[in-house]
Every structure is written in structure tokens, then in C-alpha cells.
Amino acid sequence: MKTELTVAEAVVASGRSKTTVYRWMDTGLLRFEETSDGRTVRSIDLMRVAGRQRRGRPRGSGKTR
């Protein structure tokens, strides 16, 4: 895997949506650099954040019977 990833590459590598990757960056969970080609992230930072974040809705947010 490359050390520096574009947002599009980060989406593929993490299996998450572009919206999620941008949200991680905008909220400070995922560090990034602005380049002339857009934002880039370090692959190690991406894997750290993606591994910590759970998919789906939070527990207790579903309908109860």
C-alpha cells in the first residue's frame, strides 16, 4: 500500500464512503495535507481511524419491540 493516499484511494482502502472519509478529516479524526491535487492522508492514519470506527447505527438506536 502507498504511504500517502488521495481521498479516492482512501475510500477504496478503507471500504468507507467518501462522505465518511471527509467527515473524519473535517472533525479532526483523520489528519490530512492539502496539496495542489486535493487532500492526502497517510495510510497508517487511515487504517488507525477506520479500525476504531464502527459501522452502522449506534447501539440502542434501533426500534424496540
Long-range contacts (C-beta under 8 A, 24 or more apart in sequence): 1-43, 2-43, 3-42, 3-43, 3-44, 4-40, 4-41, 4-42, 4-43, 5-40, 5-41, 5-42, 5-43, 5-46, 6-37, 6-38, 6-39, 6-40, 7-38, 7-39, 7-40, 7-41, 10-41, 10-46, 13-43, 13-46, 13-47, 14-46, 14-47, 14-50, 15-50, 16-50, 16-53, 20-53, 21-46, 24-49, 24-53, 29-53
